């Protein structure tokens, strides 16, 4: 794979992470106020909570690694 294509994919991945962060921030954990007596709502709320919990903890490390990889693609 060429360096430019790799760099484009890495930059696109960073942009997607930022968009997901903005989306989670704008959501303000609305699922916490849902009525969990309905099973479908409980499953969806739990899934959203797990996704948010893991994403907020793993994404910053991945973002830093992606930035470093982007910088390495500029090296000759």
CHARMM internal coordinates of N, CA and C (Angstrom, degrees):
IC EDIT
DIST 1 N 1 CA 1.4503
DIST 1 CA 1 C 1.5308
ANGL 1 N 1 CA 1 C 107.84
DIST 1 C 2 N 1.3067
ANGL 1 CA 1 C 2 N 116.76
DIHE 1 N 1 CA 1 C 2 N 139.31
DIST 2 N 2 CA 1.4544
ANGL 1 C 2 N 2 CA 120.25
DIHE 1 CA 1 C 2 N 2 CA -178.27
DIST 2 CA 2 C 1.5258
ANGL 2 N 2 CA 2 C 110.85
DIHE 1 C 2 N 2 CA 2 C -73.90
DIST 2 C 3 N 1.3303
ANGL 2 CA 2 C 3 N 114.50
DIHE 2 N 2 CA 2 C 3 N 159.21
DIST 3 N 3 CA 1.4691
ANGL 2 C 3 N 3 CA 119.56
DIHE 2 CA 2 C 3 N 3 CA -178.70
DIST 3 CA 3 C 1.5234
ANGL 3 N 3 CA 3 C 111.62
DIHE 2 C 3 N 3 CA 3 C -63.63
DIST 3 C 4 N 1.3209
ANGL 3 CA 3 C 4 N 115.90
DIHE 3 N 3 CA 3 C 4 N -38.08
DIST 4 N 4 CA 1.4693
ANGL 3 C 4 N 4 CA 118.66
DIHE 3 CA 3 C 4 N 4 CA -178.39
DIST 4 CA 4 C 1.5259
ANGL 4 N 4 CA 4 C 111.49
DIHE 3 C 4 N 4 CA 4 C -67.52
DIST 4 C 5 N 1.3107
ANGL 4 CA 4 C 5 N 116.79
DIHE 4 N 4 CA 4 C 5 N -38.68
DIST 5 N 5 CA 1.4602
ANGL 4 C 5 N 5 CA 119.91
DIHE 4 CA 4 C 5 N 5 CA 178.61
DIST 5 CA 5 C 1.5251
ANGL 5 N 5 CA 5 C 110.36
DIHE 4 C 5 N 5 CA 5 C -67.93
DIST 5 C 6 N 1.3278
ANGL 5 CA 5 C 6 N 116.70
DIHE 5 N 5 CA 5 C 6 N -41.38
DIST 6 N 6 CA 1.4631
ANGL 5 C 6 N 6 CA 120.90
DIHE 5 CA 5 C 6 N 6 CA 177.20
DIST 6 CA 6 C 1.5240
ANGL 6 N 6 CA 6 C 110.73
DIHE 5 C 6 N 6 CA 6 C -61.98
DIST 6 C 7 N 1.3260
ANGL 6 CA 6 C 7 N 115.57
DIHE 6 N 6 CA 6 C 7 N -44.42
DIST 7 N 7 CA 1.4692
ANGL 6 C 7 N 7 CA 120.59
DIHE 6 CA 6 C 7 N 7 CA 179.70
DIST 7 CA 7 C 1.5205
ANGL 7 N 7 CA 7 C 110.74
DIHE 6 C 7 N 7 CA 7 C -62.40
DIST 7 C 8 N 1.3248
ANGL 7 CA 7 C 8 N 117.48
DIHE 7 N 7 CA 7 C 8 N -40.63
DIST 8 N 8 CA 1.4613
ANGL 7 C 8 N 8 CA 121.47
DIHE 7 CA 7 C 8 N 8 CA 179.32
DIST 8 CA 8 C 1.5260
ANGL 8 N 8 CA 8 C 110.81
DIHE 7 C 8 N 8 CA 8 C -63.58
DIST 8 C 9 N 1.3206
ANGL 8 CA 8 C 9 N 117.31
DIHE 8 N 8 CA 8 C 9 N -42.86
DIST 9 N 9 CA 1.4629
ANGL 8 C 9 N 9 CA 120.98
DIHE 8 CA 8 C 9 N 9 CA 178.90
DIST 9 CA 9 C 1.5214
ANGL 9 N 9 CA 9 C 110.85
DIHE 8 C 9 N 9 CA 9 C -64.34
DIST 9 C 10 N 1.3308
ANGL 9 CA 9 C 10 N 117.13
DIHE 9 N 9 CA 9 C 10 N -41.32
DIST 10 N 10 CA 1.4659
ANGL 9 C 10 N 10 CA 120.56
DIHE 9 CA 9 C 10 N 10 CA 179.62
DIST 10 CA 10 C 1.5280
ANGL 10 N 10 CA 10 C 111.19
DIHE 9 C 10 N 10 CA 10 C -65.68
DIST 10 C 11 N 1.3151
ANGL 10 CA 10 C 11 N 117.07
DIHE 10 N 10 CA 10 C 11 N -42.60
DIST 11 N 11 CA 1.4680
ANGL 10 C 11 N 11 CA 120.71
DIHE 10 CA 10 C 11 N 11 CA 178.85
DIST 11 CA 11 C 1.5255
ANGL 11 N 11 CA 11 C 109.95
DIHE 10 C 11 N 11 CA 11 C -65.12
DIST 11 C 12 N 1.3288
ANGL 11 CA 11 C 12 N 116.76
DIHE 11 N 11 CA 11 C 12 N -42.01
DIST 12 N 12 CA 1.4606
ANGL 11 C 12 N 12 CA 120.59
DIHE 11 CA 11 C 12 N 12 CA 177.39
DIST 12 CA 12 C 1.5349
ANGL 12 N 12 CA 12 C 110.45
DIHE 11 C 12 N 12 CA 12 C -60.13
DIST 12 C 13 N 1.3253
ANGL 12 CA 12 C 13 N 117.53
DIHE 12 N 12 CA 12 C 13 N -40.58
DIST 13 N 13 CA 1.4687
ANGL 12 C 13 N 13 CA 121.31
DIHE 12 CA 12 C 13 N 13 CA 178.21
DIST 13 CA 13 C 1.5273
ANGL 13 N 13 CA 13 C 111.23
DIHE 12 C 13 N 13 CA 13 C -62.70
DIST 13 C 14 N 1.3216
ANGL 13 CA 13 C 14 N 116.96
DIHE 13 N 13 CA 13 C 14 N -40.23
DIST 14 N 14 CA 1.4671
ANGL 13 C 14 N 14 CA 120.34
DIHE 13 CA 13 C 14 N 14 CA 177.05
DIST 14 CA 14 C 1.5303
ANGL 14 N 14 CA 14 C 111.06
DIHE 13 C 14 N 14 CA 14 C -63.70
DIST 14 C 15 N 1.3181
ANGL 14 CA 14 C 15 N 116.44
DIHE 14 N 14 CA 14 C 15 N -42.25
DIST 15 N 15 CA 1.4581
ANGL 14 C 15 N 15 CA 120.31
DIHE 14 CA 14 C 15 N 15 CA 179.97
DIST 15 CA 15 C 1.5312
ANGL 15 N 15 CA 15 C 110.54
DIHE 14 C 15 N 15 CA 15 C -64.20
DIST 15 C 16 N 1.3175
ANGL 15 CA 15 C 16 N 117.42
DIHE 15 N 15 CA 15 C 16 N -41.45
DIST 16 N 16 CA 1.4597
ANGL 15 C 16 N 16 CA 120.88
DIHE 15 CA 15 C 16 N 16 CA 178.23
DIST 16 CA 16 C 1.5237
ANGL 16 N 16 CA 16 C 110.53
DIHE 15 C 16 N 16 CA 16 C -62.35
DIST 16 C 17 N 1.3308
ANGL 16 CA 16 C 17 N 117.29
DIHE 16 N 16 CA 16 C 17 N -41.92
DIST 17 N 17 CA 1.4733
ANGL 16 C 17 N 17 CA 120.10
DIHE 16 CA 16 C 17 N 17 CA 177.95
DIST 17 CA 17 C 1.5194
ANGL 17 N 17 CA 17 C 111.09
DIHE 16 C 17 N 17 CA 17 C -61.32
DIST 17 C 18 N 1.3137
ANGL 17 CA 17 C 18 N 117.07
DIHE 17 N 17 CA 17 C 18 N -42.56
DIST 18 N 18 CA 1.4618
ANGL 17 C 18 N 18 CA 120.65
DIHE 17 CA 17 C 18 N 18 CA 179.95
DIST 18 CA 18 C 1.5297
ANGL 18 N 18 CA 18 C 110.17
DIHE 17 C 18 N 18 CA 18 C -64.48
DIST 18 C 19 N 1.3244
ANGL 18 CA 18 C 19 N 117.45
DIHE 18 N 18 CA 18 C 19 N -40.87
DIST 19 N 19 CA 1.4623
ANGL 18 C 19 N 19 CA 120.84
DIHE 18 CA 18 C 19 N 19 CA 178.93
DIST 19 CA 19 C 1.5294
ANGL 19 N 19 CA 19 C 110.85
DIHE 18 C 19 N 19 CA 19 C -63.64
DIST 19 C 20 N 1.3297
ANGL 19 CA 19 C 20 N 117.17
DIHE 19 N 19 CA 19 C 20 N -41.35
DIST 20 N 20 CA 1.4696
ANGL 19 C 20 N 20 CA 120.45
DIHE 19 CA 19 C 20 N 20 CA 177.92
DIST 20 CA 20 C 1.5246
ANGL 20 N 20 CA 20 C 110.36
DIHE 19 C 20 N 20 CA 20 C -65.04
DIST 20 C 21 N 1.3452
ANGL 20 CA 20 C 21 N 117.65
DIHE 20 N 20 CA 20 C 21 N -41.52
DIST 21 N 21 CA 1.4652
ANGL 20 C 21 N 21 CA 120.62
DIHE 20 CA 20 C 21 N 21 CA 176.18
DIST 21 CA 21 C 1.5261
ANGL 21 N 21 CA 21 C 110.83
DIHE 20 C 21 N 21 CA 21 C -58.05
DIST 21 C 22 N 1.3248
ANGL 21 CA 21 C 22 N 116.68
DIHE 21 N 21 CA 21 C 22 N -46.07
DIST 22 N 22 CA 1.4680
ANGL 21 C 22 N 22 CA 120.38
DIHE 21 CA 21 C 22 N 22 CA -179.95
DIST 22 CA 22 C 1.5229
ANGL 22 N 22 CA 22 C 110.05
DIHE 21 C 22 N 22 CA 22 C -62.80
DIST 22 C 23 N 1.3252
ANGL 22 CA 22 C 23 N 116.78
DIHE 22 N 22 CA 22 C 23 N -42.26
DIST 23 N 23 CA 1.4667
ANGL 22 C 23 N 23 CA 120.29
DIHE 22 CA 22 C 23 N 23 CA 178.72
DIST 23 CA 23 C 1.5178
ANGL 23 N 23 CA 23 C 112.35
DIHE 22 C 23 N 23 CA 23 C -62.05
DIST 23 C 24 N 1.3277
ANGL 23 CA 23 C 24 N 117.01
DIHE 23 N 23 CA 23 C 24 N -43.84
DIST 24 N 24 CA 1.4656
ANGL 23 C 24 N 24 CA 119.97
DIHE 23 CA 23 C 24 N 24 CA 178.52
DIST 24 CA 24 C 1.5276
ANGL 24 N 24 CA 24 C 111.39
DIHE 23 C 24 N 24 CA 24 C -66.39
DIST 24 C 25 N 1.3357
ANGL 24 CA 24 C 25 N 116.12
DIHE 24 N 24 CA 24 C 25 N -37.42
DIST 25 N 25 CA 1.4652
ANGL 24 C 25 N 25 CA 119.39
DIHE 24 CA 24 C 25 N 25 CA 178.43
DIST 25 CA 25 C 1.5322
ANGL 25 N 25 CA 25 C 110.70
DIHE 24 C 25 N 25 CA 25 C -64.88
DIST 25 C 26 N 1.3282
ANGL 25 CA 25 C 26 N 116.71
DIHE 25 N 25 CA 25 C 26 N -42.75
DIST 26 N 26 CA 1.4647
ANGL 25 C 26 N 26 CA 120.93
DIHE 25 CA 25 C 26 N 26 CA -179.17
DIST 26 CA 26 C 1.5198
ANGL 26 N 26 CA 26 C 112.34
DIHE 25 C 26 N 26 CA 26 C -70.61
DIST 26 C 27 N 1.3275
ANGL 26 CA 26 C 27 N 117.45
DIHE 26 N 26 CA 26 C 27 N -22.08
DIST 27 N 27 CA 1.4575
ANGL 26 C 27 N 27 CA 121.04
DIHE 26 CA 26 C 27 N 27 CA 179.83
DIST 27 CA 27 C 1.5348
ANGL 27 N 27 CA 27 C 111.15
DIHE 26 C 27 N 27 CA 27 C -74.47
DIST 27 C 28 N 1.3156
ANGL 27 CA 27 C 28 N 117.61
DIHE 27 N 27 CA 27 C 28 N -26.03
DIST 28 N 28 CA 1.4703
ANGL 27 C 28 N 28 CA 123.25
DIHE 27 CA 27 C 28 N 28 CA 178.63
DIST 28 CA 28 C 1.5252
ANGL 28 N 28 CA 28 C 112.75
DIHE 27 C 28 N 28 CA 28 C 52.58
DIST 28 C 29 N 1.3212
ANGL 28 CA 28 C 29 N 117.05
DIHE 28 N 28 CA 28 C 29 N 35.89
DIST 29 N 29 CA 1.4726
ANGL 28 C 29 N 29 CA 122.82
DIHE 28 CA 28 C 29 N 29 CA 178.51
DIST 29 CA 29 C 1.5227
ANGL 29 N 29 CA 29 C 111.67
DIHE 28 C 29 N 29 CA 29 C 49.54
DIST 29 C 30 N 1.3110
ANGL 29 CA 29 C 30 N 116.59
DIHE 29 N 29 CA 29 C 30 N 48.68
DIST 30 N 30 CA 1.4685
ANGL 29 C 30 N 30 CA 121.67
DIHE 29 CA 29 C 30 N 30 CA -178.56
DIST 30 CA 30 C 1.5236
ANGL 30 N 30 CA 30 C 112.43
DIHE 29 C 30 N 30 CA 30 C -60.48
DIST 30 C 31 N 1.3194
ANGL 30 CA 30 C 31 N 116.68
DIHE 30 N 30 CA 30 C 31 N -25.45
DIST 31 N 31 CA 1.4659
ANGL 30 C 31 N 31 CA 120.49
DIHE 30 CA 30 C 31 N 31 CA -178.44
DIST 31 CA 31 C 1.5294
ANGL 31 N 31 CA 31 C 112.22
DIHE 30 C 31 N 31 CA 31 C -64.56
DIST 31 C 32 N 1.3245
ANGL 31 CA 31 C 32 N 118.48
DIHE 31 N 31 CA 31 C 32 N -16.48
DIST 32 N 32 CA 1.4625
ANGL 31 C 32 N 32 CA 120.87
DIHE 31 CA 31 C 32 N 32 CA 179.77
DIST 32 CA 32 C 1.5272
ANGL 32 N 32 CA 32 C 112.16
DIHE 31 C 32 N 32 CA 32 C -70.33
DIST 32 C 33 N 1.3247
ANGL 32 CA 32 C 33 N 116.50
DIHE 32 N 32 CA 32 C 33 N -22.82
DIST 33 N 33 CA 1.4672
ANGL 32 C 33 N 33 CA 119.52
DIHE 32 CA 32 C 33 N 33 CA -179.39
DIST 33 CA 33 C 1.5289
ANGL 33 N 33 CA 33 C 112.44
DIHE 32 C 33 N 33 CA 33 C -98.01
DIST 33 C 34 N 1.3264
ANGL 33 CA 33 C 34 N 118.45
DIHE 33 N 33 CA 33 C 34 N 5.64
DIST 34 N 34 CA 1.4615
ANGL 33 C 34 N 34 CA 121.65
DIHE 33 CA 33 C 34 N 34 CA -179.71
DIST 34 CA 34 C 1.5235
ANGL 34 N 34 CA 34 C 110.98
DIHE 33 C 34 N 34 CA 34 C -73.01
DIST 34 C 35 N 1.3260
ANGL 34 CA 34 C 35 N 115.46
DIHE 34 N 34 CA 34 C 35 N 157.68
DIST 35 N 35 CA 1.4624
ANGL 34 C 35 N 35 CA 122.32
DIHE 34 CA 34 C 35 N 35 CA 175.65
DIST 35 CA 35 C 1.5299
ANGL 35 N 35 CA 35 C 108.46
DIHE 34 C 35 N 35 CA 35 C -84.10
DIST 35 C 36 N 1.3267
ANGL 35 CA 35 C 36 N 116.08
DIHE 35 N 35 CA 35 C 36 N 109.23
DIST 36 N 36 CA 1.4606
ANGL 35 C 36 N 36 CA 120.81
DIHE 35 CA 35 C 36 N 36 CA -175.08
DIST 36 CA 36 C 1.5278
ANGL 36 N 36 CA 36 C 113.09
DIHE 35 C 36 N 36 CA 36 C -87.84
DIST 36 C 37 N 1.3166
ANGL 36 CA 36 C 37 N 118.04
DIHE 36 N 36 CA 36 C 37 N 10.04
DIST 37 N 37 CA 1.4653
ANGL 36 C 37 N 37 CA 119.13
DIHE 36 CA 36 C 37 N 37 CA 175.67
DIST 37 CA 37 C 1.5258
ANGL 37 N 37 CA 37 C 111.15
DIHE 36 C 37 N 37 CA 37 C -75.03
DIST 37 C 38 N 1.3243
ANGL 37 CA 37 C 38 N 117.58
DIHE 37 N 37 CA 37 C 38 N -22.67
DIST 38 N 38 CA 1.4628
ANGL 37 C 38 N 38 CA 122.44
DIHE 37 CA 37 C 38 N 38 CA 174.01
DIST 38 CA 38 C 1.5266
ANGL 38 N 38 CA 38 C 107.77
DIHE 37 C 38 N 38 CA 38 C -82.80
DIST 38 C 39 N 1.3231
ANGL 38 CA 38 C 39 N 118.12
DIHE 38 N 38 CA 38 C 39 N 126.93
DIST 39 N 39 CA 1.4590
ANGL 38 C 39 N 39 CA 121.80
DIHE 38 CA 38 C 39 N 39 CA -174.13
DIST 39 CA 39 C 1.5289
ANGL 39 N 39 CA 39 C 112.91
DIHE 38 C 39 N 39 CA 39 C -64.05
DIST 39 C 40 N 1.3082
ANGL 39 CA 39 C 40 N 117.28
DIHE 39 N 39 CA 39 C 40 N -39.17
DIST 40 N 40 CA 1.4634
ANGL 39 C 40 N 40 CA 120.00
DIHE 39 CA 39 C 40 N 40 CA 179.68
DIST 40 CA 40 C 1.5259
ANGL 40 N 40 CA 40 C 110.94
DIHE 39 C 40 N 40 CA 40 C -64.52
DIST 40 C 41 N 1.3044
ANGL 40 CA 40 C 41 N 116.73
DIHE 40 N 40 CA 40 C 41 N -42.44
DIST 41 N 41 CA 1.4607
ANGL 40 C 41 N 41 CA 121.12
DIHE 40 CA 40 C 41 N 41 CA 177.80
DIST 41 CA 41 C 1.5255
ANGL 41 N 41 CA 41 C 110.60
DIHE 40 C 41 N 41 CA 41 C -65.45
DIST 41 C 42 N 1.3082
ANGL 41 CA 41 C 42 N 117.11
DIHE 41 N 41 CA 41 C 42 N -39.16
DIST 42 N 42 CA 1.4618
ANGL 41 C 42 N 42 CA 120.91
DIHE 41 CA 41 C 42 N 42 CA 179.97
DIST 42 CA 42 C 1.5239
ANGL 42 N 42 CA 42 C 111.19
DIHE 41 C 42 N 42 CA 42 C -64.00
DIST 42 C 43 N 1.3126
ANGL 42 CA 42 C 43 N 116.87
DIHE 42 N 42 CA 42 C 43 N -42.04
DIST 43 N 43 CA 1.4624
ANGL 42 C 43 N 43 CA 120.29
DIHE 42 CA 42 C 43 N 43 CA 179.97
DIST 43 CA 43 C 1.5251
ANGL 43 N 43 CA 43 C 110.73
DIHE 42 C 43 N 43 CA 43 C -66.97
DIST 43 C 44 N 1.3223
ANGL 43 CA 43 C 44 N 116.99
DIHE 43 N 43 CA 43 C 44 N -45.60
DIST 44 N 44 CA 1.4622
ANGL 43 C 44 N 44 CA 120.52
DIHE 43 CA 43 C 44 N 44 CA 179.90
DIST 44 CA 44 C 1.5212
ANGL 44 N 44 CA 44 C 111.21
DIHE 43 C 44 N 44 CA 44 C -65.08
DIST 44 C 45 N 1.3259
ANGL 44 CA 44 C 45 N 117.65
DIHE 44 N 44 CA 44 C 45 N -42.99
DIST 45 N 45 CA 1.4594
ANGL 44 C 45 N 45 CA 120.97
DIHE 44 CA 44 C 45 N 45 CA 178.75
DIST 45 CA 45 C 1.5104
ANGL 45 N 45 CA 45 C 112.33
DIHE 44 C 45 N 45 CA 45 C -62.64
DIST 45 C 46 N 1.3315
ANGL 45 CA 45 C 46 N 116.60
DIHE 45 N 45 CA 45 C 46 N -40.55
DIST 46 N 46 CA 1.4602
ANGL 45 C 46 N 46 CA 120.39
DIHE 45 CA 45 C 46 N 46 CA 178.40
DIST 46 CA 46 C 1.5206
ANGL 46 N 46 CA 46 C 110.46
DIHE 45 C 46 N 46 CA 46 C -66.89
DIST 46 C 47 N 1.3226
ANGL 46 CA 46 C 47 N 117.17
DIHE 46 N 46 CA 46 C 47 N -41.48
DIST 47 N 47 CA 1.4671
ANGL 46 C 47 N 47 CA 120.68
DIHE 46 CA 46 C 47 N 47 CA 178.35
DIST 47 CA 47 C 1.5267
ANGL 47 N 47 CA 47 C 111.27
DIHE 46 C 47 N 47 CA 47 C -62.83
DIST 47 C 48 N 1.3313
ANGL 47 CA 47 C 48 N 117.13
DIHE 47 N 47 CA 47 C 48 N -42.53
DIST 48 N 48 CA 1.4661
ANGL 47 C 48 N 48 CA 120.38
DIHE 47 CA 47 C 48 N 48 CA 177.62
DIST 48 CA 48 C 1.5235
ANGL 48 N 48 CA 48 C 111.33
DIHE 47 C 48 N 48 CA 48 C -63.78
DIST 48 C 49 N 1.3233
ANGL 48 CA 48 C 49 N 116.32
DIHE 48 N 48 CA 48 C 49 N -40.43
DIST 49 N 49 CA 1.4586
ANGL 48 C 49 N 49 CA 120.19
DIHE 48 CA 48 C 49 N 49 CA 179.45
DIST 49 CA 49 C 1.5303
ANGL 49 N 49 CA 49 C 111.00
DIHE 48 C 49 N 49 CA 49 C -64.64
DIST 49 C 50 N 1.3220
ANGL 49 CA 49 C 50 N 117.33
DIHE 49 N 49 CA 49 C 50 N -43.44
DIST 50 N 50 CA 1.4649
ANGL 49 C 50 N 50 CA 120.88
DIHE 49 CA 49 C 50 N 50 CA 178.98
DIST 50 CA 50 C 1.5261
ANGL 50 N 50 CA 50 C 110.20
DIHE 49 C 50 N 50 CA 50 C -63.42
DIST 50 C 51 N 1.3346
ANGL 50 CA 50 C 51 N 117.09
DIHE 50 N 50 CA 50 C 51 N -44.56
DIST 51 N 51 CA 1.4642
ANGL 50 C 51 N 51 CA 120.41
DIHE 50 CA 50 C 51 N 51 CA 179.03
DIST 51 CA 51 C 1.5202
ANGL 51 N 51 CA 51 C 111.00
DIHE 50 C 51 N 51 CA 51 C -60.37
DIST 51 C 52 N 1.3421
ANGL 51 CA 51 C 52 N 116.20
DIHE 51 N 51 CA 51 C 52 N -48.36
DIST 52 N 52 CA 1.4645
ANGL 51 C 52 N 52 CA 119.91
DIHE 51 CA 51 C 52 N 52 CA -179.43
DIST 52 CA 52 C 1.5232
ANGL 52 N 52 CA 52 C 110.83
DIHE 51 C 52 N 52 CA 52 C -62.21
DIST 52 C 53 N 1.3161
ANGL 52 CA 52 C 53 N 117.69
DIHE 52 N 52 CA 52 C 53 N -44.57
DIST 53 N 53 CA 1.4588
ANGL 52 C 53 N 53 CA 122.74
DIHE 52 CA 52 C 53 N 53 CA -178.57
DIST 53 CA 53 C 1.5330
ANGL 53 N 53 CA 53 C 110.80
DIHE 52 C 53 N 53 CA 53 C -59.13
DIST 53 C 54 N 1.3280
ANGL 53 CA 53 C 54 N 116.06
DIHE 53 N 53 CA 53 C 54 N -49.21
DIST 54 N 54 CA 1.4638
ANGL 53 C 54 N 54 CA 119.68
DIHE 53 CA 53 C 54 N 54 CA -177.52
DIST 54 CA 54 C 1.5242
ANGL 54 N 54 CA 54 C 111.78
DIHE 53 C 54 N 54 CA 54 C -72.85
DIST 54 C 55 N 1.3210
ANGL 54 CA 54 C 55 N 117.32
DIHE 54 N 54 CA 54 C 55 N -39.63
DIST 55 N 55 CA 1.4639
ANGL 54 C 55 N 55 CA 120.34
DIHE 54 CA 54 C 55 N 55 CA -178.37
DIST 55 CA 55 C 1.5186
ANGL 55 N 55 CA 55 C 111.20
DIHE 54 C 55 N 55 CA 55 C -63.00
DIST 55 C 56 N 1.3218
ANGL 55 CA 55 C 56 N 117.49
DIHE 55 N 55 CA 55 C 56 N -44.92
DIST 56 N 56 CA 1.4631
ANGL 55 C 56 N 56 CA 121.12
DIHE 55 CA 55 C 56 N 56 CA -177.67
DIST 56 CA 56 C 1.5190
ANGL 56 N 56 CA 56 C 111.43
DIHE 55 C 56 N 56 CA 56 C -65.01
DIST 56 C 57 N 1.3247
ANGL 56 CA 56 C 57 N 117.85
DIHE 56 N 56 CA 56 C 57 N -26.55
DIST 57 N 57 CA 1.4562
ANGL 56 C 57 N 57 CA 120.79
DIHE 56 CA 56 C 57 N 57 CA -179.90
DIST 57 CA 57 C 1.5218
ANGL 57 N 57 CA 57 C 113.64
DIHE 56 C 57 N 57 CA 57 C -90.39
DIST 57 C 58 N 1.3096
ANGL 57 CA 57 C 58 N 117.74
DIHE 57 N 57 CA 57 C 58 N -32.25
DIST 58 N 58 CA 1.4602
ANGL 57 C 58 N 58 CA 120.83
DIHE 57 CA 57 C 58 N 58 CA -175.52
DIST 58 CA 58 C 1.5267
ANGL 58 N 58 CA 58 C 112.28
DIHE 57 C 58 N 58 CA 58 C -94.01
DIST 58 C 59 N 1.3168
ANGL 58 CA 58 C 59 N 117.94
DIHE 58 N 58 CA 58 C 59 N -35.85
DIST 59 N 59 CA 1.4622
ANGL 58 C 59 N 59 CA 122.05
DIHE 58 CA 58 C 59 N 59 CA -173.87
DIST 59 CA 59 C 1.5323
ANGL 59 N 59 CA 59 C 114.13
DIHE 58 C 59 N 59 CA 59 C -60.13
DIST 59 C 60 N 1.3319
ANGL 59 CA 59 C 60 N 120.70
DIHE 59 N 59 CA 59 C 60 N -40.17
DIST 60 N 60 CA 1.4711
ANGL 59 C 60 N 60 CA 117.77
DIHE 59 CA 59 C 60 N 60 CA 179.56
DIST 60 CA 60 C 1.5319
ANGL 60 N 60 CA 60 C 112.96
DIHE 59 C 60 N 60 CA 60 C -60.81
DIST 60 C 61 N 1.3205
ANGL 60 CA 60 C 61 N 116.49
DIHE 60 N 60 CA 60 C 61 N -38.92
DIST 61 N 61 CA 1.4678
ANGL 60 C 61 N 61 CA 119.59
DIHE 60 CA 60 C 61 N 61 CA 178.37
DIST 61 CA 61 C 1.5293
ANGL 61 N 61 CA 61 C 109.59
DIHE 60 C 61 N 61 CA 61 C -66.12
DIST 61 C 62 N 1.3197
ANGL 61 CA 61 C 62 N 116.67
DIHE 61 N 61 CA 61 C 62 N -44.88
DIST 62 N 62 CA 1.4705
ANGL 61 C 62 N 62 CA 120.66
DIHE 61 CA 61 C 62 N 62 CA 178.01
DIST 62 CA 62 C 1.5259
ANGL 62 N 62 CA 62 C 111.09
DIHE 61 C 62 N 62 CA 62 C -62.14
DIST 62 C 63 N 1.3246
ANGL 62 CA 62 C 63 N 116.94
DIHE 62 N 62 CA 62 C 63 N -38.78
DIST 63 N 63 CA 1.4625
ANGL 62 C 63 N 63 CA 121.43
DIHE 62 CA 62 C 63 N 63 CA -179.97
DIST 63 CA 63 C 1.5291
ANGL 63 N 63 CA 63 C 110.38
DIHE 62 C 63 N 63 CA 63 C -62.85
DIST 63 C 64 N 1.3238
ANGL 63 CA 63 C 64 N 116.95
DIHE 63 N 63 CA 63 C 64 N -44.44
DIST 64 N 64 CA 1.4627
ANGL 63 C 64 N 64 CA 120.92
DIHE 63 CA 63 C 64 N 64 CA 179.20
DIST 64 CA 64 C 1.5274
ANGL 64 N 64 CA 64 C 110.51
DIHE 63 C 64 N 64 CA 64 C -63.73
DIST 64 C 65 N 1.3304
ANGL 64 CA 64 C 65 N 116.76
DIHE 64 N 64 CA 64 C 65 N -42.78
DIST 65 N 65 CA 1.4662
ANGL 64 C 65 N 65 CA 120.59
DIHE 64 CA 64 C 65 N 65 CA 178.42
DIST 65 CA 65 C 1.5293
ANGL 65 N 65 CA 65 C 110.37
DIHE 64 C 65 N 65 CA 65 C -62.42
DIST 65 C 66 N 1.3312
ANGL 65 CA 65 C 66 N 117.13
DIHE 65 N 65 CA 65 C 66 N -41.73
DIST 66 N 66 CA 1.4611
ANGL 65 C 66 N 66 CA 120.27
DIHE 65 CA 65 C 66 N 66 CA 178.43
DIST 66 CA 66 C 1.5311
ANGL 66 N 66 CA 66 C 111.69
DIHE 65 C 66 N 66 CA 66 C -62.88
DIST 66 C 67 N 1.3166
ANGL 66 CA 66 C 67 N 116.92
DIHE 66 N 66 CA 66 C 67 N -41.83
DIST 67 N 67 CA 1.4725
ANGL 66 C 67 N 67 CA 120.71
DIHE 66 CA 66 C 67 N 67 CA 178.31
DIST 67 CA 67 C 1.5261
ANGL 67 N 67 CA 67 C 110.15
DIHE 66 C 67 N 67 CA 67 C -61.83
DIST 67 C 68 N 1.3315
ANGL 67 CA 67 C 68 N 117.10
DIHE 67 N 67 CA 67 C 68 N -43.51
DIST 68 N 68 CA 1.4609
ANGL 67 C 68 N 68 CA 120.66
DIHE 67 CA 67 C 68 N 68 CA 178.43
DIST 68 CA 68 C 1.5251
ANGL 68 N 68 CA 68 C 110.54
DIHE 67 C 68 N 68 CA 68 C -62.81
DIST 68 C 69 N 1.3318
ANGL 68 CA 68 C 69 N 116.60
DIHE 68 N 68 CA 68 C 69 N -42.32
DIST 69 N 69 CA 1.4710
ANGL 68 C 69 N 69 CA 120.05
DIHE 68 CA 68 C 69 N 69 CA 178.25
DIST 69 CA 69 C 1.5348
ANGL 69 N 69 CA 69 C 111.04
DIHE 68 C 69 N 69 CA 69 C -63.54
DIST 69 C 70 N 1.3297
ANGL 69 CA 69 C 70 N 116.64
DIHE 69 N 69 CA 69 C 70 N -38.24
DIST 70 N 70 CA 1.4708
ANGL 69 C 70 N 70 CA 119.48
DIHE 69 CA 69 C 70 N 70 CA 177.50
DIST 70 CA 70 C 1.5227
ANGL 70 N 70 CA 70 C 110.01
DIHE 69 C 70 N 70 CA 70 C -62.95
DIST 70 C 71 N 1.3307
ANGL 70 CA 70 C 71 N 116.43
DIHE 70 N 70 CA 70 C 71 N -42.84
DIST 71 N 71 CA 1.4628
ANGL 70 C 71 N 71 CA 119.84
DIHE 70 CA 70 C 71 N 71 CA 179.72
DIST 71 CA 71 C 1.5276
ANGL 71 N 71 CA 71 C 111.42
DIHE 70 C 71 N 71 CA 71 C -64.17
DIST 71 C 72 N 1.3235
ANGL 71 CA 71 C 72 N 117.27
DIHE 71 N 71 CA 71 C 72 N -36.11
DIST 72 N 72 CA 1.4616
ANGL 71 C 72 N 72 CA 120.58
DIHE 71 CA 71 C 72 N 72 CA 178.31
DIST 72 CA 72 C 1.5375
ANGL 72 N 72 CA 72 C 112.23
DIHE 71 C 72 N 72 CA 72 C -68.80
DIST 72 C 73 N 1.3080
ANGL 72 CA 72 C 73 N 117.70
DIHE 72 N 72 CA 72 C 73 N -25.87
DIST 73 N 73 CA 1.4653
ANGL 72 C 73 N 73 CA 118.71
DIHE 72 CA 72 C 73 N 73 CA 178.25
DIST 73 CA 73 C 1.5262
ANGL 73 N 73 CA 73 C 111.24
DIHE 72 C 73 N 73 CA 73 C -72.42
DIST 73 C 74 N 1.3353
ANGL 73 CA 73 C 74 N 117.71
DIHE 73 N 73 CA 73 C 74 N -19.81
DIST 74 N 74 CA 1.4596
ANGL 73 C 74 N 74 CA 121.12
DIHE 73 CA 73 C 74 N 74 CA 177.31
DIST 74 CA 74 C 1.5240
ANGL 74 N 74 CA 74 C 111.63
DIHE 73 C 74 N 74 CA 74 C -82.19
DIST 74 C 75 N 1.3389
ANGL 74 CA 74 C 75 N 118.02
DIHE 74 N 74 CA 74 C 75 N -20.42
DIST 75 N 75 CA 1.4540
ANGL 74 C 75 N 75 CA 120.83
DIHE 74 CA 74 C 75 N 75 CA -179.76
DIST 75 CA 75 C 1.5220
ANGL 75 N 75 CA 75 C 110.35
DIHE 74 C 75 N 75 CA 75 C -67.82
DIST 75 C 76 N 1.2915
ANGL 75 CA 75 C 76 N 115.05
DIHE 75 N 75 CA 75 C 76 N 145.36
DIST 76 N 76 CA 1.4699
ANGL 75 C 76 N 76 CA 120.14
DIHE 75 CA 75 C 76 N 76 CA 178.91
DIST 76 CA 76 C 1.5073
ANGL 76 N 76 CA 76 C 109.63
DIHE 75 C 76 N 76 CA 76 C -94.22
END
COOR INIT
IC SEED 1 N 1 CA 1 C
IC BUILD
